[in-house]
Amino acid sequence: MLSNLMNSPRLLMLTGQLGAGKTTFCRSLASHARLQGWDVAGLLSPAIFDGRIKTGILVEDIRTGEMHSLASSSPCPSFDLPIGDWHFARSSMAWCNRILENSMPCDLLIIDELGPLELAYHTGWLAALKILRGNEYKVALVVIRPMLQDLANRLFSFSETLNINHTKTIKQWVHLYWPMIGAAASEESQSLHI
């Protein structure tokens, strides 16, 4: 079984300020990896905006493209878990955990993102915390906000931190970081044959 073969997977942190394009980077990286023949799994969290104001968060299964509403800035019955200024849908969080539990094994696991829910409140995508400690992926990329980097580093041993900002386009960032990500998977594949 693949889980017995994989060892020392590469765990990468992606960070950047609000609006830097972290979700767009993850989507572009997933597309690029698929073109290279990789099995890509995980979750994306695109924001919903009304003008320039963030009013909601969607969640998307990377493998299937299926989407659900995850959070809203306004209270309503389907968003039944208020945390701070946001109201989360417990049913969507449960769906996300099932997606993550069923995403292994894969070549590239993308988790967009681990935030205060998981790292501070110990709720949300708890399946991600378990999966990231496992060895059923070659490379995992986890989005972490700058203010949560220290906490995330206490919980996980990230091999690299990738920072993005507006000094380059998303395509340029993907092409800049792809050689390192691809090399990590190659190193993993070589270790399987030794």
N, C-alpha and C positions, 0 to 999 in steps of 0.2 A: 504494500500500500504506500502511496505517495507520502503520507504523514510520517512513516517510518524512515523514508529516504531523505527527507529534507532536514537539514540541520543548519544552524546559524543563519536564519533568514536576516535580510537587511531591513532595518527599521529606520525610516526617514521622517523627519518633521518638516512640514511646510508651514511657513509663517509669513506674515506681512500685515501691514496696517489695514484698517477697515477700508474696503474699496480697492485694494491692491489687485484683485483679480484671482484670488485663491481658488474659488470654485471654477472659474473659467479655465484656469491653469489645469486643475484636476481633470476637467472634461477633455481638454485638448491632449493632455498626457495619456488619458485612457484611449483616445482615438489613435494616437501615434503608436502606442503599445500594441493595439489590436492589428494595426498595419504590419507590425513586426511579427505577428503570429502569436502574441501573448494572450493568455486567458486572463481577463481583467474582471474583477468583482469589487463589490463594495457599495458605498452610498455617496451621493452628491447632495448638497443642500443649497439649491439656488434660492436667492431672495426674491421676494415680491415687493415691488416699489409702486407707490402712488406718487408720481412726480419724483422727487428726490427723497421721499420719506419711506423707509423700510416698514412695510405693514404686515409682512408674513414671510414664512419660510416653507418651501416645499422640500420634499425628500424624494430622491430618485434612485431606483435600483439600477446600478451601472450595467448589469448584464442584460436586463430586459427592457429598460427604459420606463418601467411602470413608475408612476408618481403618486404621491399622497400629500395632503396638507399636513405639515408638522406643527406649525406654530402661527399664532396671530398676535398682533399688538392690541387687538380689541377682544374683550371677553365675549364668548358665545358658548352655547351648550356643548358643542363638539370639541372645544378646546378646554378640557376639564382639569388641567393641572397648571395653576398660576404659579409662576416663579419670576420674581422681579417684575419687570414691565411686560413680560410675555406670558402667553397662555398656550400651553402645549396640549396636543391631542394624545392621550394615553394609548388609544388604539393605533395611532401611527407609530408611536414609539415601540409598541409590541411588534408591529409589522417589521420595523427596522431591525429589531433584534432577531427575528426569524430569518430575514434576508441575510444578516451577517452570519448567523449560525450555519446557514446553508451555502455560504459562499466559498467554503474551503473544500478542496484545495484549489489554489489559483497561483498564477505567476505574479500578478500585481494586484494587491489589495489597496483600495483607496478608501479612506474614511474622512469624510468632509462634514463635520469636524467633531473632535472631542472638545467640549466646552465646559462651562461651569456645571451643567447638569451632571456630567459624568465625573469630572475631576474634583468638584467641590461638594455637590449635593448627593453624589453616589446614586444617581438615578439615570434615566435616559438609556443610552446605548451601552448597557453593561456587558452585552455579549462581545462588544469590541475589545473591552479590557482583557477578557479571557483569551480571545482569538489572537491578539497581538503578543501575548506571552507564549503562544504556541509556535509550531514550526511547520505549518501547512501552507505557507506562502513563500515565494522567493524574495519579493520586495513588498514592503508595506509603506505607503505614504499617508501620514496622518496630519491633518490640518489642525494647528494649535494657534490660538490668538497670542500675540506678543505678551500680554499680561498674564497668561497662564503657562508660559514656557518653563519657568522654574518648577512649578508644581508637576508638570508633565515629565520633566527631566528627573524628578525624584521617583516617579512611578515606572519609567521605562528607560532603557539604555538605547537611545537613538544613536545610530552610527554617523549621521550627518544631519545638519539643519540647513534647509533650503530657504532662502529669503527672496521674496519677490517684491517689486515695487513698480512704479510707473516709469522707471528709466529705460525699460525695454518693453517691447510688445509681448503678449502672452506666447506667441509663436517663437519669439527669440528666447524667452525663458525656457520653453520646452526643449528647444535645440541646444541650449546651453547645458541644461541638467541631464538630458537624455544619455549622453555617453557614460556618465557616472551611474545612472540607474541601470542601463543596459549592462554595464560591466559587473554590477552587483549580481545580476541574474546569471551572467556567464560564470562568475566565480562560484556561485551556488551550483550550477550544472557541472562544473569541473569537479567540485568536491564530491558529487554523487558518483563519479566514475573512478575515484581514487581508491 
